[in-house]
Amino acid sequence: FNLIKNSIYSINAALKGDISITLKPGRGVNRVLFRDTGEGIEQKDLEKIFEGFYTTREEGTGVGLAFCRRTLRSFDGDIRCDSEPGGYAEFILEFPAI
């Protein structure tokens, strides 16, 4: 839910964009790639977006992505982000294969 909410915000702010969700099964790990082509995320912010209470938005709380990471890690998974400002933001969610 948090990734969708953030993507919709980014697309609305950029006045453009799409959301795509791709499943990538693999050996030992399964991935969900969640990408939007809205505003993207600045490099300086990429290092901090998973920290609790870090936000770049005036109305943001900075708890959503921190919660996502904490939850995935509690299941031996992880989340990371790749982005190009003005181009896209892609979140890679990793889940251990059963």
KAMOSUL-V757228 format. One record per residue. N is the residue number from 1. SS is DSSP state (@ for helix, = for strand, . for the rest). Layout:
N:SS
N:SS
This chain:
1:.
2:@
3:@
4:@
5:@
6:@
7:@
8:@
9:@
10:@
11:@
12:@
13:@
14:@
15:.
16:.
17:.
18:.
19:=
20:=
21:=
22:=
23:=
24:=
25:.
26:.
27:.
28:.
29:=
30:=
31:=
32:=
33:=
34:=
35:=
36:=
37:.
38:.
39:.
40:.
41:.
42:.
43:@
44:@
45:@
46:@
47:.
48:.
49:.
50:.
51:.
52:.
53:.
54:.
55:.
56:.
57:.
58:.
59:.
60:.
61:.
62:.
63:.
64:@
65:@
66:@
67:@
68:@
69:@
70:@
71:@
72:@
73:@
74:@
75:.
76:.
77:.
78:=
79:=
80:=
81:=
82:=
83:=
84:=
85:.
86:.
87:.
88:=
89:=
90:=
91:=
92:=
93:=
94:=
95:=
96:=
97:.
98:.
